[in-house]
């Protein structure tokens, strides 16, 4: 926006040729878009990221399209010659990389990342969503829930298997314990604290994705902590097996926090 630039001034880039190097990872909470490069422009100013978060808090879908167009405009203004994007594969592997004009690189990256967009013809009563990374965060959990929600019936159950050290004892906990989601996000939107804004956004995305589905955690958290958040607790693999036996249909998502299933 005029007067509040969202990018570094072109004069500050001390190079004749400017190439952006980014990772292209789809995000199920953002309708399968990649935050880096696709929603947030290369050379984007860190202090302006709060503007993006506030936009997503106030109007998610319109904001996604608006910021996608803005990222493209900023890329053009910077005179970005090319983009090198790495597309992650399973585990710590790289599925591939693309190099070319920014728009072409984005388009080819989406094709390379197609494996992270599996086609799921029908929703199931139960989805088991695995998160392979140690020290799972609220953001990872939110992405996994968003991916699993795409494969789980509105009245179904999502079971997330992960190594979760803990959950924020703040906005997320307040919402799970009955506080109004609208009030939480409205108050947070006025804050200049990036931690508060970030947790508010994750809480909002989590709530929208989960809907009325039941959530069960198979994690490192103790039963009292989990159930205090009105979330089901699975003690061990036997508890997960009981969920499977009770369900009339099942879908398993590996590395769910990196998937965006398509229906």
MIDOSE-1310 file (N, C-alpha, C; in nm, 2 decimals, decimal comma, always signed):
residues 263
xxxx	+0,09/-0,12/+0,00/+0,00/+0,00/+0,00/+0,09/+0,12/+0,00; +0,04/+0,23/-0,06/+0,12/+0,35/-0,07/+0,14/+0,41/+0,07; +0,27/+0,44/+0,10/+0,30/+0,50/+0,23/+0,34/+0,39/+0,33; +0,30/+0,27/+0,31/+0,34/+0,16/+0,40/+0,39/+0,04/+0,31
xxxx	+0,51/+0,05/+0,26/+0,56/-0,05/+0,16/+0,57/-0,19/+0,23; +0,53/-0,29/+0,15/+0,54/-0,42/+0,20/+0,66/-0,50/+0,15; +0,75/-0,42/+0,09/+0,87/-0,49/+0,04/+0,99/-0,40/+0,07; +1,11/-0,45/+0,05/+1,23/-0,37/+0,06/+1,24/-0,28/-0,07
xxxx	+1,29/-0,16/-0,05/+1,31/-0,07/-0,16/+1,41/-0,13/-0,26; +1,38/-0,11/-0,39/+1,46/-0,17/-0,49/+1,61/-0,13/-0,48; +1,63/+0,00/-0,43/+1,76/+0,05/-0,42/+1,84/-0,02/-0,31; +1,77/-0,09/-0,22/+1,85/-0,16/-0,11/+1,90/-0,29/-0,15
xxxx	+1,85/-0,34/-0,27/+1,90/-0,47/-0,31/+2,03/-0,44/-0,39; +2,14/-0,47/-0,34/+2,27/-0,44/-0,40/+2,31/-0,55/-0,49; +2,24/-0,56/-0,60/+2,27/-0,67/-0,70/+2,21/-0,63/-0,83; +2,28/-0,67/-0,94/+2,23/-0,65/-1,07/+2,12/-0,75/-1,11
xxxx	+2,13/-0,87/-1,05/+2,04/-0,98/-1,07/+1,98/-1,02/-0,94; +1,85/-1,02/-0,93/+1,78/-1,06/-0,81/+1,71/-1,19/-0,83; +1,74/-1,30/-0,75/+1,68/-1,43/-0,76/+1,63/-1,46/-0,62; +1,50/-1,50/-0,61/+1,45/-1,55/-0,48/+1,46/-1,70/-0,46
xxxx	+1,51/-1,74/-0,34/+1,52/-1,88/-0,31/+1,42/-1,91/-0,20; +1,33/-2,00/-0,23/+1,22/-2,02/-0,13/+1,18/-2,17/-0,13; +1,12/-2,21/-0,02/+1,06/-2,35/-0,02/+0,91/-2,34/-0,05; +0,86/-2,43/-0,13/+0,72/-2,43/-0,17/+0,65/-2,54/-0,10
xxxx	+0,58/-2,51/+0,01/+0,51/-2,61/+0,09/+0,37/-2,56/+0,10; +0,27/-2,65/+0,06/+0,13/-2,61/+0,07/+0,08/-2,61/+0,21; -0,02/-2,53/+0,24/-0,07/-2,52/+0,37/-0,22/-2,55/+0,37; -0,27/-2,65/+0,43/-0,41/-2,68/+0,42/-0,50/-2,58/+0,49
xxxx	-0,45/-2,50/+0,58/-0,53/-2,40/+0,65/-0,54/-2,28/+0,56; -0,46/-2,27/+0,45/-0,47/-2,16/+0,36/-0,52/-2,21/+0,22; -0,61/-2,30/+0,22/-0,67/-2,36/+0,10/-0,56/-2,42/+0,01; -0,45/-2,47/+0,06/-0,35/-2,54/-0,02/-0,25/-2,44/-0,08
xxxx	-0,25/-2,32/-0,04/-0,15/-2,22/-0,10/-0,02/-2,23/-0,02; +0,08/-2,19/-0,08/+0,21/-2,18/-0,02/+0,23/-2,04/+0,04; +0,26/-2,03/+0,17/+0,28/-1,89/+0,22/+0,40/-1,82/+0,16; +0,51/-1,89/+0,14/+0,63/-1,83/+0,09/+0,62/-1,81/-0,06
xxxx	+0,63/-1,68/-0,10/+0,63/-1,66/-0,24/+0,49/-1,64/-0,30; +0,40/-1,73/-0,26/+0,26/-1,72/-0,32/+0,17/-1,62/-0,25; +0,19/-1,61/-0,12/+0,11/-1,52/-0,04/+0,19/-1,41/+0,02; +0,32/-1,44/+0,04/+0,41/-1,33/+0,10/+0,52/-1,31/+0,00
xxxx	+0,54/-1,19/-0,05/+0,63/-1,16/-0,15/+0,78/-1,18/-0,11; +0,86/-1,23/-0,21/+1,00/-1,23/-0,18/+1,05/-1,10/-0,14; +1,15/-1,09/-0,05/+1,20/-0,97/+0,01/+1,09/-0,89/+0,09; +0,99/-0,97/+0,13/+0,89/-0,90/+0,21/+0,94/-0,86/+0,35
xxxx	+0,89/-0,74/+0,39/+0,94/-0,69/+0,52/+0,88/-0,76/+0,64; +0,96/-0,81/+0,73/+0,92/-0,88/+0,84/+0,82/-0,80/+0,93; +0,84/-0,67/+0,94/+0,75/-0,60/+1,03/+0,61/-0,57/+0,97; +0,60/-0,61/+0,84/+0,46/-0,60/+0,78/+0,39/-0,73/+0,78
xxxx	+0,45/-0,84/+0,83/+0,37/-0,96/+0,83/+0,25/-0,96/+0,92; +0,25/-0,87/+1,02/+0,14/-0,85/+1,11/+0,01/-0,81/+1,03; +0,04/-0,73/+0,92/-0,07/-0,69/+0,84/-0,14/-0,81/+0,77; -0,06/-0,90/+0,73/-0,11/-1,02/+0,66/-0,19/-1,10/+0,77
xxxx	-0,14/-1,12/+0,89/-0,21/-1,19/+0,99/-0,34/-1,13/+1,03; -0,34/-1,00/+1,04/-0,47/-0,93/+1,07/-0,57/-0,94/+0,96; -0,52/-0,94/+0,83/-0,61/-0,96/+0,72/-0,68/-1,10/+0,72; -0,60/-1,20/+0,76/-0,65/-1,34/+0,77/-0,75/-1,35/+0,88
xxxx	-0,72/-1,28/+0,99/-0,81/-1,28/+1,11/-0,95/-1,22/+1,07; -0,95/-1,12/+0,99/-1,07/-1,05/+0,96/-1,15/-1,11/+0,85; -1,09/-1,15/+0,74/-1,16/-1,21/+0,63/-1,06/-1,30/+0,55; -1,08/-1,43/+0,58/-0,98/-1,53/+0,53/-0,97/-1,54/+0,38
xxxx	-1,09/-1,58/+0,32/-1,08/-1,61/+0,18/-1,05/-1,48/+0,09; -1,12/-1,37/+0,12/-1,09/-1,25/+0,04/-0,94/-1,21/+0,06; -0,89/-1,23/+0,18/-0,75/-1,19/+0,21/-0,66/-1,27/+0,13; -0,68/-1,40/+0,12/-0,59/-1,49/+0,05/-0,58/-1,45/-0,10
xxxx	-0,69/-1,41/-0,16/-0,68/-1,37/-0,30/-0,61/-1,24/-0,31; -0,64/-1,15/-0,22/-0,58/-1,01/-0,23/-0,43/-1,02/-0,20; -0,39/-1,10/-0,11/-0,24/-1,11/-0,08/-0,17/-1,18/-0,19; -0,24/-1,28/-0,26/-0,17/-1,34/-0,37/-0,15/-1,24/-0,48
xxxx	-0,24/-1,16/-0,51/-0,22/-1,06/-0,61/-0,12/-0,95/-0,57; -0,12/-0,92/-0,44/-0,02/-0,83/-0,39/+0,12/-0,88/-0,40; +0,14/-1,01/-0,37/+0,27/-1,07/-0,38/+0,32/-1,07/-0,52; +0,23/-1,09/-0,62/+0,27/-1,09/-0,76/+0,31/-0,94/-0,80
xxxx	+0,24/-0,85/-0,75/+0,27/-0,71/-0,79/+0,40/-0,66/-0,73; +0,43/-0,70/-0,60/+0,55/-0,67/-0,54/+0,67/-0,73/-0,61; +0,65/-0,86/-0,65/+0,76/-0,93/-0,73/+0,79/-0,85/-0,86; +0,69/-0,80/-0,93/+0,71/-0,73/-1,05/+0,78/-0,60/-1,02
xxxx	+0,74/-0,53/-0,92/+0,80/-0,40/-0,88/+0,94/-0,41/-0,85; +0,98/-0,52/-0,78/+1,12/-0,54/-0,75/+1,21/-0,58/-0,87; +1,14/-0,62/-0,98/+1,22/-0,66/-1,09/+1,29/-0,80/-1,07; +1,22/-0,88/-0,99/+1,27/-1,01/-0,96/+1,29/-1,09/-1,09
xxxx	+1,41/-1,13/-1,11/+1,44/-1,20/-1,24/+1,39/-1,34/-1,24; +1,41/-1,42/-1,13/+1,38/-1,56/-1,13/+1,36/-1,60/-0,99; +1,30/-1,72/-0,98/+1,28/-1,78/-0,85/+1,33/-1,93/-0,85; +1,40/-1,96/-0,75/+1,44/-2,10/-0,73/+1,36/-2,15/-0,61
xxxx	+1,27/-2,25/-0,63/+1,18/-2,30/-0,53/+1,21/-2,45/-0,51; +1,23/-2,49/-0,38/+1,25/-2,63/-0,35/+1,11/-2,69/-0,30; +1,07/-2,80/-0,35/+0,95/-2,87/-0,31/+0,98/-2,99/-0,23; +0,94/-2,99/-0,10/+0,98/-3,10/-0,01/+0,91/-3,23/-0,05
xxxx	+0,98/-3,34/-0,02/+0,92/-3,47/-0,04/+0,89/-3,53/+0,09; +0,87/-3,66/+0,10/+0,85/-3,73/+0,22/+0,97/-3,73/+0,31; +0,94/-3,72/+0,44/+1,05/-3,71/+0,54/+1,14/-3,59/+0,51; +1,27/-3,61/+0,50/+1,36/-3,50/+0,48/+1,41/-3,49/+0,34
xxxx	+1,34/-3,56/+0,25/+1,38/-3,56/+0,11/+1,32/-3,44/+0,03; +1,38/-3,41/-0,08/+1,33/-3,31/-0,17/+1,26/-3,37/-0,29; +1,14/-3,33/-0,31/+1,07/-3,39/-0,43/+1,12/-3,33/-0,56; +1,17/-3,21/-0,56/+1,22/-3,15/-0,68/+1,24/-3,00/-0,66
xxxx	+1,28/-2,94/-0,76/+1,30/-2,79/-0,75/+1,26/-2,73/-0,89; +1,22/-2,61/-0,89/+1,19/-2,53/-1,01/+1,27/-2,41/-1,01; +1,31/-2,37/-1,14/+1,38/-2,24/-1,16/+1,33/-2,18/-1,28; +1,30/-2,05/-1,27/+1,25/-1,98/-1,39/+1,19/-1,85/-1,34
xxxx	+1,11/-1,78/-1,44/+1,04/-1,66/-1,40/+0,95/-1,69/-1,29; +0,93/-1,60/-1,20/+0,85/-1,62/-1,08/+0,72/-1,69/-1,10; +0,64/-1,64/-1,20/+0,51/-1,70/-1,22/+0,52/-1,84/-1,27; +0,62/-1,87/-1,36/+0,64/-2,00/-1,41/+0,69/-2,10/-1,30
xxxx	+0,77/-2,05/-1,21/+0,83/-2,13/-1,11/+0,71/-2,17/-1,01; +0,62/-2,07/-0,98/+0,51/-2,11/-0,89/+0,42/-2,21/-0,96; +0,39/-2,20/-1,08/+0,31/-2,29/-1,15/+0,37/-2,43/-1,16; +0,50/-2,44/-1,18/+0,56/-2,57/-1,19/+0,58/-2,63/-1,05
xxxx	+0,59/-2,55/-0,95/+0,61/-2,60/-0,81/+0,47/-2,66/-0,77; +0,36/-2,60/-0,81/+0,23/-2,66/-0,77/+0,22/-2,80/-0,83; +0,27/-2,81/-0,95/+0,26/-2,95/-1,02/+0,35/-3,05/-0,94; +0,47/-3,00/-0,90/+0,56/-3,09/-0,83/+0,50/-3,13/-0,69
xxxx	+0,42/-3,04/-0,64/+0,37/-3,06/-0,50/+0,23/-3,14/-0,51; +0,20/-3,18/-0,63/+0,06/-3,25/-0,64/+0,05/-3,37/-0,56; +0,16/-3,44/-0,53/+0,15/-3,56/-0,44/+0,10/-3,52/-0,30; +0,12/-3,40/-0,26/+0,07/-3,35/-0,13/-0,08/-3,32/-0,14
xxxx	-0,14/-3,33/-0,25/-0,29/-3,31/-0,27/-0,36/-3,43/-0,32; -0,36/-3,54/-0,24/-0,42/-3,66/-0,29/-0,57/-3,65/-0,30; -0,62/-3,71/-0,40/-0,77/-3,71/-0,43/-0,84/-3,81/-0,33; -0,93/-3,76/-0,26/-1,00/-3,85/-0,16/-1,15/-3,84/-0,21
xxxx	-1,20/-3,95/-0,27/-1,33/-3,95/-0,33/-1,44/-3,94/-0,23; -1,42/-3,99/-0,11/-1,53/-3,99/-0,01/-1,48/-3,97/+0,13; -1,55/-3,89/+0,21/-1,51/-3,87/+0,35/-1,54/-3,99/+0,43; -1,46/-4,01/+0,54/-1,47/-4,12/+0,63/-1,53/-4,08/+0,77
xxxx	-1,57/-4,18/+0,84/-1,61/-4,15/+0,98/-1,49/-4,12/+1,07; -1,38/-4,17/+1,04/-1,26/-4,15/+1,12/-1,14/-4,13/+1,03; -1,06/-4,03/+1,07/-0,93/-4,00/+1,00/-0,82/-4,01/+1,11; -0,72/-4,09/+1,08/-0,60/-4,09/+1,17/-0,50/-4,00/+1,10
xxxx	-0,46/-3,89/+1,16/-0,37/-3,80/+1,10/-0,23/-3,80/+1,18; -0,13/-3,84/+1,11/+0,00/-3,85/+1,17/+0,09/-3,73/+1,15; +0,16/-3,68/+1,25/+0,26/-3,58/+1,23/+0,39/-3,63/+1,27; +0,49/-3,64/+1,18/+0,61/-3,71/+1,20/+0,72/-3,63/+1,27
xxxx	+0,71/-3,50/+1,27/+0,81/-3,41/+1,33/+0,81/-3,42/+1,48; +0,92/-3,42/+1,55/+0,92/-3,42/+1,69/+0,89/-3,27/+1,74; +0,84/-3,26/+1,86/+0,81/-3,13/+1,91/+0,70/-3,06/+1,83; +0,59/-3,13/+1,81/+0,48/-3,07/+1,73/+0,43/-2,94/+1,80
xxxx	+0,40/-2,84/+1,72/+0,35/-2,71/+1,76/+0,20/-2,70/+1,73; +0,14/-2,59/+1,79/+0,00/-2,56/+1,76/-0,02/-2,54/+1,61; +0,08/-2,48/+1,54/+0,06/-2,46/+1,40/+0,06/-2,59/+1,32; +0,15/-2,68/+1,36/+0,15/-2,82/+1,29/+0,02/-2,89/+1,32
xxxx	-0,02/-2,88/+1,45/-0,15/-2,95/+1,48/-0,26/-2,89/+1,41; -0,27/-2,76/+1,39/-0,37/-2,70/+1,32/-0,37/-2,74/+1,17; -0,26/-2,75/+1,11/-0,25/-2,79/+0,97/-0,30/-2,94/+0,95; -0,26/-3,02/+1,05/-0,30/-3,16/+1,04/-0,45/-3,17/+1,06
xxxx	-0,51/-3,10/+1,15/-0,66/-3,10/+1,17/-0,73/-3,05/+1,04; -0,67/-2,94/+0,98/-0,73/-2,89/+0,86/-0,72/-2,99/+0,75; -0,61/-3,06/+0,73/-0,60/-3,17/+0,63/-0,70/-3,28/+0,66; -0,71/-3,32/+0,79/-0,80/-3,43/+0,82/-0,94/-3,40/+0,81
xxxx	-0,98/-3,27/+0,83/-1,11/-3,23/+0,82/-1,17/-3,24/+0,68; -1,07/-3,24/+0,58/-1,11/-3,25/+0,44/-1,15/-3,40/+0,41; -1,11/-3,49/+0,49/-1,13/-3,63/+0,47/-1,23/-3,69/+0,57; -1,28/-3,61/+0,66/-1,36/-3,66/+0,77/-1,50/-3,60/+0,76
xxxx	-1,60/-3,69/+0,78/-1,74/-3,64/+0,78/-1,76/-3,53/+0,88; -1,86/-3,44/+0,86/-1,88/-3,33/+0,96/-1,91/-3,38/+1,10; -1,97/-3,51/+1,11/-2,00/-3,56/+1,24/-1,90/-3,67/+1,28; -1,79/-3,68/+1,21/-1,69/-3,78/+1,24/-1,58/-3,75/+1,34
xxxx	-1,48/-3,83/+1,35/-1,37/-3,81/+1,45/-1,24/-3,80/+1,38; -1,16/-3,71/+1,43/-1,02/-3,69/+1,39/-0,93/-3,73/+1,50; -0,84/-3,82/+1,47/-0,74/-3,87/+1,58/-0,60/-3,82/+1,52; -0,54/-3,74/+1,60/-0,40/-3,69/+1,56/-0,30/-3,76/+1,64
xxxx	-0,21/-3,83/+1,57/-0,10/-3,90/+1,64/+0,03/-3,81/+1,62; +0,08/-3,76/+1,73/+0,20/-3,67/+1,72/+0,27/-3,67/+1,86; +0,39/-3,61/+1,85/+0,47/-3,58/+1,97/+0,45/-3,44/+2,01; +0,36/-3,42/+2,10/+0,32/-3,28/+2,14/+0,37/-3,25/+2,28
xxxx	+0,45/-3,15/+2,29/+0,51/-3,11/+2,42/+0,41/-3,04/+2,50; +0,32/-2,96/+2,44/+0,22/-2,88/+2,51/+0,15/-2,79/+2,42; +0,04/-2,73/+2,47/-0,03/-2,63/+2,39/-0,03/-2,50/+2,46; -0,04/-2,39/+2,39/-0,03/-2,26/+2,45/-0,14/-2,24/+2,56
xxxx	-0,10/-2,19/+2,67/-0,19/-2,17/+2,78/-0,24/-2,02/+2,77; -0,31/-2,00/+2,66/-0,36/-1,86/+2,64/-0,49/-1,86/+2,56; -0,49/-1,80/+2,44/-0,61/-1,79/+2,36/-0,67/-1,92/+2,32; -0,58/-2,02/+2,28/-0,63/-2,15/+2,24/-0,70/-2,22/+2,35
xxxx	-0,64/-2,21/+2,47/-0,70/-2,28/+2,59/-0,83/-2,21/+2,63; -0,84/-2,07/+2,62/-0,96/-2,00/+2,65/-1,07/-2,04/+2,56; -1,04/-2,05/+2,43/-1,15/-2,10/+2,34/-1,20/-2,24/+2,37; -1,10/-2,33/+2,39/-1,14/-2,47/+2,42/-1,22/-2,48/+2,55
xxxx	-1,20/-2,38/+2,64/-1,28/-2,39/+2,77/-1,40/-2,30/+2,77; -1,44/-2,26/+2,65/-1,58/-2,20/+2,63/-1,58/-2,05/+2,60; -1,47/-1,98/+2,60/-1,47/-1,84/+2,57/-1,51/-1,82/+2,42; -1,58/-1,71/+2,39/-1,62/-1,68/+2,25/-1,50/-1,66/+2,16
xxxx	-1,51/-1,74/+2,05/-1,40/-1,73/+1,95/-1,40/-1,59/+1,89; -1,52/-1,53/+1,86/-1,53/-1,40/+1,80/-1,46/-1,30/+1,89; -1,49/-1,31/+2,02/-1,43/-1,21/+2,12/-1,28/-1,22/+2,12; -1,23/-1,35/+2,12/-1,09/-1,37/+2,13/-1,01/-1,31/+2,01
xxxx	-1,07/-1,34/+1,89/-1,00/-1,29/+1,77/-1,02/-1,14/+1,75; -1,13/-1,08/+1,79/-1,15/-0,94/+1,78/-1,05/-0,86/+1,87; -1,03/-0,91/+2,00/-0,94/-0,85/+2,09/-0,80/-0,86/+2,04; -0,76/-0,98/+1,98/-0,63/-1,00/+1,94/-0,59/-0,92/+1,82
xxxx	-0,69/-0,89/+1,73/-0,67/-0,82/+1,61/-0,62/-0,67/+1,64; -0,65/-0,62/+1,76/-0,60/-0,49/+1,80/-0,46/-0,49/+1,86; -0,41/-0,61/+1,88/-0,27/-0,62/+1,94/-0,16/-0,60/+1,84; -0,05/-0,55/+1,90/+0,07/-0,54/+1,82/+0,17/-0,65/+1,85
xxxx	+0,13/-0,74/+1,94/+0,22/-0,85/+1,98/+0,21/-0,96/+1,88; +0,32/-0,99/+1,81/+0,31/-1,10/+1,71/+0,27/-1,24/+1,76; +0,31/-1,26/+1,89/+0,27/-1,39/+1,95/+0,12/-1,40/+1,97; +0,06/-1,30/+2,02/-0,08/-1,30/+2,04/-0,16/-1,31/+1,91
xxxx	-0,11/-1,23/+1,81/-0,18/-1,24/+1,68/-0,16/-1,38/+1,62; -0,04/-1,43/+1,63/-0,02/-1,57/+1,57/-0,10/-1,67/+1,64; -0,11/-1,67/+1,77/-0,20/-1,77/+1,84/-0,34/-1,75/+1,81; -0,39/-1,63/+1,79/-0,53/-1,60/+1,76/-0,56/-1,65/+1,62
xxxx	-0,47/-1,63/+1,53/-0,49/-1,69/+1,39/-0,49/-1,84/+1,39; -0,40/-1,90/+1,46/-0,40/-2,05/+1,46/-0,53/-2,10/+1,53; -0,57/-2,03/+1,64/-0,70/-2,07/+1,70/-0,82/-2,06/+1,61; -0,82/-1,95/+1,54/-0,93/-1,93/+1,44/-0,93/-2,04/+1,33
xxxx	-0,81/-2,06/+1,27/-0,80/-2,16/+1,17/-0,84/-2,30/+1,22; -0,79/-2,33/+1,34/-0,82/-2,46/+1,41/-0,97/-2,48/+1,42; -1,04/-2,38/+1,48/-1,18/-2,39/+1,50/-1,26/-2,40/+1,37; -1,22/-2,33/+1,27/-1,29/-2,34/+1,14/-1,27/-2,48/+1,08
xxxx	-1,16/-2,53/+1,09/-1,13/-2,66/+1,03/-1,20/-2,77/+1,10; -1,19/-2,77/+1,24/-1,25/-2,88/+1,32/-1,40/-2,88/+1,31; -1,47/-2,77/+1,31/-1,61/-2,77/+1,31/-1,67/-2,84/+1,42; -1,77/-2,93/+1,40/-1,83/-3,01/+1,50/-1,77/-3,15/+1,51
xxxx	-1,66/-3,17/+1,45/-1,60/-3,31/+1,46/-1,54/-3,33/+1,59; -1,53/-3,45/+1,63/-1,47/-3,49/+1,76/-1,32/-3,50/+1,73; -1,24/-3,45/+1,83/-1,09/-3,46/+1,82/-1,03/-3,54/+1,93; -0,95/-3,64/+1,89/-0,88/-3,72/+1,99/-0,73/-3,70/+1,96
xxxx	-0,65/-3,69/+2,07/-0,51/-3,67/+2,06/-0,44/-3,80/+2,11; -0,35/-3,85/+2,03/-0,26/-3,96/+2,07/-0,12/-3,90/+2,08; -0,08/-3,84/+2,19/+0,04/-3,76/+2,20/+0,11/-3,78/+2,33; +0,20/-3,70/+2,36/+0,28/-3,71/+2,49/+0,21/-3,64/+2,60
xxxx	+0,10/-3,58/+2,58/+0,03/-3,50/+2,69/-0,05/-3,60/+2,78; -0,06/-3,56/+2,90/-0,13/-3,64/+3,00/-0,28/-3,62/+2,98; -0,36/-3,72/+3,03/-0,50/-3,72/+3,01/-0,57/-3,60/+3,06; -0,54/-3,55/+3,18/-0,60/-3,44/+3,25/-0,58/-3,31/+3,16
xxxx	-0,46/-3,29/+3,11/-0,44/-3,17/+3,03/-0,52/-3,17/+2,91; -0,53/-3,29/+2,84/-0,60/-3,29/+2,71/-0,75/-3,28/+2,74; -0,81/-3,35/+2,83/-0,95/-3,35/+2,86/-1,00/-3,22/+2,91; -0,91/-3,14/+2,98/-0,94/-3,01/+3,03/-0,97/-2,91/+2,91
xxxx	-0,92/-2,95/+2,79/-0,94/-2,87/+2,67/-1,06/-2,93/+2,59; -1,14/-3,02/+2,65/-1,25/-3,08/+2,58/-1,21/-3,15/+2,45; -1,09/-3,22/+2,47/-1,04/-3,30/+2,36/-1,02/-3,45/+2,41; -1,05/-3,54/+2,33/-1,04/-3,68/+2,37/-0,89/-3,72/+2,38
xxxx	-0,87/-3,82/+2,46/-0,73/-3,86/+2,49/-0,71/-4,01/+2,46; -0,61/-4,05/+2,38/-0,58/-4,19/+2,36/-0,46/-4,22/+2,43; -0,47/-4,31/+2,53/-0,35/-4,35/+2,61/-0,24/-4,42/+2,53; -0,28/-4,51/+2,44/-0,19/-4,60/+2,37/-0,25/-4,64/+2,24
xxxx	-0,17/-4,73/+2,17/-0,22/-4,77/+2,04/-0,35/-4,86/+2,05; -0,37/-4,92/+2,16/-0,49/-5,00/+2,18/-0,61/-4,91/+2,18; -0,60/-4,79/+2,24/-0,71/-4,69/+2,23/-0,74/-4,65/+2,09; -0,63/-4,63/+2,01/-0,65/-4,59/+1,87/-0,72/-4,71/+1,80
xxxx	-0,68/-4,83/+1,82/-0,74/-4,94/+1,76/-0,89/-4,95/+1,79; -0,93/-4,92/+1,91/-1,07/-4,92/+1,95/-1,15/-4,82/+1,87; -1,09/-4,70/+1,84/-1,15/-4,60/+1,76/-1,17/-4,66/+1,62; -1,07/-4,73/+1,57/-1,08/-4,78/+1,43/-1,19/-4,89/+1,42
xxxx	-1,20/-4,97/+1,53/-1,30/-5,08/+1,53/-1,44/-5,02/+1,54; -1,46/-4,91/+1,60/-1,59/-4,85/+1,62/-1,63/-4,77/+1,49; -1,54/-4,74/+1,41/-1,57/-4,66/+1,29/-1,61/-4,74/+1,17; -1,71/-4,70/+1,09/-1,75/-4,77/+0,97/-1,66/-4,74/+0,85
xxxx	-1,58/-4,64/+0,86/-1,49/-4,61/+0,75/-1,37/-4,54/+0,81; -1,25/-4,56/+0,74/-1,13/-4,50/+0,79/-1,04/-4,45/+0,68; -0,97/-4,34/+0,71/-0,87/-4,28/+0,62/-0,75/-4,25/+0,71; -0,63/-4,29/+0,66/-0,51/-4,26/+0,73/-0,42/-4,16/+0,65
xxxx	-0,38/-4,05/+0,71/-0,30/-3,95/+0,65/-0,16/-3,95/+0,72; -0,06/-3,98/+0,64/+0,08/-3,97/+0,69/+0,13/-3,83/+0,66; +0,20/-3,77/+0,75/+0,25/-3,64/+0,74/+0,14/-3,54/+0,71; +0,03/-3,55/+0,79/-0,09/-3,48/+0,76/-0,07/-3,33/+0,76
xxxx	+0,02/-3,28/+0,84/+0,04/-3,14/+0,85/+0,10/-3,08/+0,72; +0,13/-3,16/+0,62/+0,19/-3,12/+0,50/+0,10/-3,15/+0,38; -0,02/-3,21/+0,41/-0,11/-3,25/+0,31/-0,23/-3,15/+0,29; -0,29/-3,15/+0,17/-0,41/-3,08/+0,15/-0,50/-3,17/+0,06
xxx	-0,57/-3,27/+0,11/-0,65/-3,36/+0,03/-0,75/-3,28/-0,05; -0,78/-3,34/-0,17/-0,88/-3,28/-0,26/-1,00/-3,37/-0,27; -1,12/-3,30/-0,27/-1,25/-3,38/-0,28/-1,32/-3,34/-0,41
